[in-house]
Amino acid sequence: MPLPSFAAALVLGLTAQAGPLRYAEDQAPAIVNPLFTTSMSEVRLNELVFEGLYADDPNLAATPLLAAGLELDPDRMGALLRLRANVLWHDGRRFSAEDVVFTIRAMKDPGTLSTEAGRVQWISSAEVVDGLTVRLRFARPEAFPEEKLYFKILPAHAFSSTTVQRSDPFRAQPIGTGPFKLNRYNSDNSVSLVAHAENRKPPMVKELTLREVADKNYQAKLLLYETLEALVRVLPRDLAILQNNRGVELHPYQTNSWWYLGFNLNRGAWSDPKLREALALLIDRQALLAPVGTGDLLSGPFVKSSPYYNHDVRERGPDPTRAAALLTEAGYTRSGESWTKGGKPLVLQITAHKGLESAQEVVINLQSQLQSQGIKAEVRFLDEASWKSTIWRAHDFDLVVSQWSFDRNEDVREQLHSKGGRNFVGYNNPEVDALLDKARDATAPADKKAALRALHAKVHADTPMIFLWTLDSYSAMTVRLRQVAVHPFSFFTWIRDWQLQ
């Protein structure tokens, strides 16, 4: 697609000043329902359309949103949750306690198969007391339950049952209480939203458009030529040109996410920890990272700025000599250009999601590294439907390249507990389960920190996955956008204050 001429760009720029705030996603979300969130583009859209009971203030402290306050029981086994009055859904219906109870029950309903179910497992029951009061009971004592009440609330009147399906019409006609309501889906896969005027604090920006721009190389050009007002994440190679443009401002932010290589621990050879550690020692993670950006290499399941990151655990560096010794101990022999066992070469399949940004560069480089070390690697990329059926349900993989994203609670229980809903790699270590239980039940922050740092060390030693990195992130926005503050995890949490000049 050719770049517009200067005159055309000027016209586009003048038009943009009177139009919506337009931001780009690599792929428009296929579903708008916070019960089934699987991508960061969906997280960002959910943040615009829906609200939680609590949210972060600019200091990342829990502050009431749909909630008005919470009275914790003396034994910390329950709480009385009071809700904000006069909140309206996008369709004009009034928000009430029934909506909160419905959402919790729908997330917990086994038939819903919500990807977010783990966020409410700590709540044993939720009951309506009156129109604006909910009685919560907990599975165990909770010192700060408000810090877990960030999940998005759904309208009970939009569903016939707590068993909610991904295919429910709600996915295309979402109703929230958030600052924006979905206006329409457009033929070019863009999504148009308008300000929710009845919101207690209507946003300063009145229209917003999510544009699907599959080619990330082109996104920066669209910002420069003023056919976009915001980029969620800037490619490293575009930083310099955007930084030197007077019409663009960069906004750094820290994501609470990390990349990893996950082994299928229930498939043949990969149940052997020596083989997994050997593979980890054959990979040059810094070389994998270089083409996709800058960031911190990790040794465990937290980002380095986290209080739970164990800095005493060193990241594994490339060590082909130690890797060869481990492969030999595991029964493999170097035969010519390949490692073999029983006369058969060591072959693995690397799988990645098509929608994962920069996955192709990482996978191809990983394939090249492994093959240079005598391990044949086959590659496949899956779309969303195939990923769910192949990886989550059938567990048909050797090694996946993927990314986990977390909210401020950094709860890795669903990923690492033997009964975790997102533990598709089949990791099972009773000591890790016990540490996760201890962290969950801790009432003192120091106890939780100690348990999770110990977990970090044990998971690193077991190598159920190879921890890669957390990326440095920058968003880029037109200078006409004022009062911008970017939430590090959800991005649009404070969009009500943004102003488009």
Helices and strands as residue ranges (DSSP letters): H 6-18, E 21-25, G 34-36, H 40-49, E 54-56, E 62-64, E 67-72, E 78-83, H 97-108, G 117-120, E 123-130, E 133-138, G 145-148, G 156-158, G 169-171, E 180-185, E 191-195, E 207-212, H 216-224, E 230-231, G 236-238, H 239-243, E 248-254, E 257-263, G 268-271, H 273-282, H 285-289, E 295-297, H 320-329, E 333-335, E 338-341, E 344-345, E 347-353, H 359-372, E 376-382, H 384-387, I 388-393, E 399-405, H 413-416, H 430-441, H 445-462, E 465-467, E 469-478, E 481-482, G 495-497, E 499-500
